[in-house]
Amino acid sequence: MPFIPHTEPDVQEMLAAIGAASIEALFDEIPASLRVGSLPDVPAGLSELEIMQLMCARARQDGQPLCFIGAGAYEHHIPAAVWSTITRGEFYSAYTPYQAEASQGTLQSIYEYQTMMASLTGMEVSNASLYDGASALAEAVLMAVRANRRSRSARILMPRTVHPHYRAVALAMAGNQGVRFEELPYERTLGHTALEALSGFAGQDITALVIAQPNFFGVFEDVDALTDFAHAQGALVIAVVNPTALAVLKPPGQWGHKGANIVVGEGQPLGCPLSSGGPYFGFMSTRLEHVRQMPGRIVGRTVDLDGRPGFTLTLQAREQHIRRAKATSNICTNQGLLMMAGTVYLALLGAEGLERVAALSMARTEELARALTALPGVRPVFAGAGFHEIVLALDRPVAGVLAALSARGIEGGFDLIEHFPELGPALLLCATETKTTADIDSYARALSEVLRAARAA
């Protein structure tokens, strides 16, 4: 909570220094007809202690359910140092660093973020983030249309295994700009994009192929085969990745013989809590040959006349972000606070720590799958390996099961019936390193009770 240190004598001294009779006098230019005399619906001010008690009571109303939802937003442990650092005033209220001479600290932090994201994705350059993972994919689609000058079709191959919300946002943002999205089916038993479905596109003018790794089901795609096919057709490859998974998976820059061209994803797993839907931040990295088509801010490192290192916004003029007609993107943002959380999180964990988080998350999901599939009426939908999510089929509608679990303090997963009705009553659920064996046992007991009660009804 901010602390305001000014005592009444301090206030009077400052007013005297500027020649004002009172604080009210500072606002005398506002006409009386526009001023509100009182705010009867606003409660009286509270002390710091009373405010803390009130906010704690409100927080307790939300409860602390066990959350196994996943589906693009993940509960990971966030070291206390992350938000202790980024809520310092110089980070918490930082504005876009257009004036390099006054913003070296902010610029350096963005540069460090870009360096880590480029290293994590195996690419050559990264921007300073976008709104979220879904809009980052939409921006990547538009970027691919600009960058792939050999293609005139503006056709994007979009697998159904990409997050349904990402697909919807990409269609909403790019569908009215002449971009055509063509859906690719998935293998019903394996849960990954059907390679046979690509054969019909051989020799055609395709602008880009989107590849999610892991995909929305948590299943691994055959990224090498998909990437090489796309490049053989002259298409670019847009990778949609989970940054935590990159600690244990091949980076997109090494997919196939040439690697992906553009990499995007959601940065929320990197130090951002689950907080009522956001805010989150999208990341994007690319190859140097495409950098002038990449939206978002880019910080470069240089030296001054005396040879001292310095940092500045580069490649794009400020007008890119102000004048709509001149902008590469009209929604890009530096999302500085969330980007900084990702920077501090990655710096604290390092490569080894991030790998432990990813490996433990996978182990917890395997443990969860074993516990739940041992119950009558629960079976896995897809065979094969995946990351920290799994799809399970139930013997009854998922919505009622989730409601019953929620009443027991467990958020049991994501109902797939709306987006993937062909799977029947199917549940997408996730476990990360935050879940213990006791948590998983609690879920298994609760699910067993819910299913037994439903059968008895």
PyMOL commands that set and color helices and strands:
alter all, ss='L'
color gray80, all
select helices_A, chain A and resi 8-18+24-27+32-34+48-62+80-86+89-92+100-102+104-121+133-147+164-177+195-201+223-232+245-247+252-254+288-293+318-321+324-326+336-373+398-407+421-423+437-456
alter helices_A, ss='H'
color red, helices_A
select strands_A, chain A and resi 66-67+125-126+155-159+180-184+208-213+236-241+262-266+282-286+299-303+309-313+378-380+389-394+410-411+414-415+426-430
alter strands_A, ss='S'
color yellow, strands_A
deselect
rebuild
show_as cartoon
